[in-house]
Amino acid sequence: MPIAKHNRPPLAEVYRRLYGAWGPQGWWPGRTATEMVVGAVLTQNCAWSNVEKAISRLKAARALSLRRLYDASPDELHEWLRPAGYYRVKARRVRALAALVVESYGGRLSLLLREEPERLRAILLGVHGIGPETADSILLYAAGAPYFVVDAYTRRILTRHGWLREPASYDEVADLFHDALPRQAPLYNEFHALLVRLGKDHCRTRPRCEGCPLNSMLPPGGPLG
């Protein structure tokens, strides 16, 4: 098994330490549901700062609506989404998501987001280019459903502390959080934001352990991996 039952990560303690050190992050990836949904697709293999540039282009073109994205030409989509990188691939994914909302929900994103969470997740995973991380980002941030978002920072942090053995599937890692913590969307939002900060400030490709709130939780000999 990739995750040993006797070595479950002490996630409640991890959260307590990070929150105690840094407090609430106030991190919401977007101001509207549409912005969050489009951002979730664009942020694949891309820094959020570049996603924001693409979102700004969409706003300037008055194109930040799924109906407008559905009606846009490929050339328009490429131009708007260029700052997010891999813009041809991401244009197809954004267009596929827009097509779902327009063709199946009359262009009303709110109707899609009102689907029962497990059904909504299955629907999203059926859209071209949407994997578990993107689907769970939409569920958590746009639909307010308690699904923990597992990103590269999360895997790196868990692995370096000896709490995760690769290979582990996305859902196996997510279930560590679902099993250890109350199923509460605000808690998952805050915890994810804190892990992102930890990954950026300390648990980088080359770790900077000095001053890290989790330093004393490392295994003997220092970080793994």
N, C-alpha and C positions, 0 to 999 in steps of 0.2 A: 504494500500500500504506500502511496506517495506521502501520506500524512499519518504519522504514528499516533495512535490514540493516547498513548501515555505522554505524549509531548505536545499536547494542544497549547497553542499560544495563549498567554494570559492577557487576553485582549482588553478586558475591563481595566486592568492595571496599566496597560499601554495607553489607553484613552485617558485615564486619570492623570498620568504623568504629562502627556502632551498638552492636555487642556490646562493643567495646572501651570505649566511653563509658559504657554502662549495665549491662553484664553480663546474666546470665540474668534473665528476667522472671518465671519461675515461674508462667506464666499458663495455666490450664486452665479453659475455660468450663463448669464443672460437675464434680461429684464422681462421678457414675455415667454410664453410657452413656445411660440414659433421660433424665437431666437435660441432657446435652449435646445429644441429639437434639431434645428439646422446646425447649430454649433456642435452638437453631439456627433453628427456625421462628419463635419469638417475637421474636428480635432484628432481624427485618426492619423497617427504618424506626423503630428504637427503641434508646435507650441501654441498655447492659447493666444499669445500675443498676435500671431499670424492669423488665427481664426478671427480675432477682433477686427483686423484689417479687412478681411473678406466681408464680415458682417457690416462694417462701415460702408463698403462699396454697395452692398445690397440696399442699405438704407438710403444712400445717396441716389440710387436709381429707383427708389420706391418699389423695390422688388422683394422686400422681406415679407412675403406672404406665400403660402404654398400654392395658391391659385396662380400667382404671377410666375412662380418658378416652374409650375407645370406648363404654362403657356409660352415660356421663354424659348428662344432658339438655342441650340448647342453653343453657338458662338457667343451669345449673350452670357450664358452660364459660365463659359470658360473665362470670359473677361472679369466677371464679378468674383469668381472663386479663385482666381489665379494666386492671390497672396497665401492661400492655405496649402499650396503645393499639391502635386498630383491632381491638378484641377480637372483634367479630363475624366479621370476615374471618379473623383468626388462629384463631378457634375452628373454623372450617370446615377450615382447613389442618391443624391439630393432629388433628382428628377423621379426616381423610383419611389421615394418616400412621398413626394408631392402627388404622384399618380395614385398612390394608395388613398390618400386623404381626399383627393378630388373625386376619384371614380367610385370609391366605396362609402365615403362619408359626406358627400355633397360639398367638399371643400372646407368642412368644419373640423378643425383639429380637436376641438373640445369633445366632439363625439367619439373620436378615436380614443382619446385619453380617458374617457369614462368607461371604457371596457373593463371588465373584471381583470385584475392584474395578471393572473396567469395566462388568460386568453390574450391580453394585450402583448405580453412578452412573446407568445407564440406567433402572433401576427407580425410583430416587428422582426423577429428572426426569419420570417419568410420573405422579407423585403431584400432585394438585391443589395449586397454589400454591408448589411447590418449584422454584426456579430453580437455575442453576449455583452461585451463591455458597452457598446453603443446602445443596445437595447436597454440595459440596466441604467445607463445615464438618463435616457428618456423617461424610464419608469420613475426613477428617484427624483430628478429635478423638474421634469415637466408634469408628470402625473402625481407626484407626491406619494408614490408607493414605496414601501420599505424594502428595497433591493440594494444590497451593498455593491458598489462599483469597484471592481478589481482592476487596477492598472499596473503598469510596470513598476512603479514605486512600491506598491503594496507587496508584490512578489519579492522584490529585492530586499525590502526591510524584513519580511518574514524569513527569507532564506538566510540572510546574514546573521540573524539571531538564532538560527537552528530550529525554527518553528515550522519550516516547510521543506519538504524534500521533493525535488523535481524528479520526474515530471508529475505535475498535478494539474488536473483540468481546471478550467475557469470556475465551473460550478463547485468543485471541491473546495477551492479557496474561498469562494463567496460563502459557502455553507459554514466555514469556520466562524465567520462573523454572525451569520444568521443564528447559529446554535449557541453562541457565547453571549450574545447581547439581545436586549429587547428589540422586537421588530418595530422600530420607530424611525420614520423617515428623517426627522430633524437630527436624530443622533447619528444616523449613517452619513448624512450630509456633512455634519461637523467633523466626524471621524475621518472621512475621506479627505476633507480639506486639510486636516492636521497632518495626515500621512503625506499628502502632496508637499506640504511645507517641509516636513522632515526629509523627504527625498531630495528636495531642492537645496536645503541648507546643510544637511549632514550626510545623508545616505546617498551620496552621488556615486557615479561610476567608480571614482576613487574616494572611499569614505573619509569623512572628516568627523571623527568620533568625539573629539574634545568639545565639551559643552553640550553634547547631545543629551536630551532628557532620558534616553534609553540606554545610555552608555553602560550603566551598571548591570543591565540585563543581557549583555553579550555573553556568549559562551567563553570558557577559559581559553586564552590564546587570541581573543579578538574576533572580529567579524569573519563569517564564513562566506566563501564565494566572492 
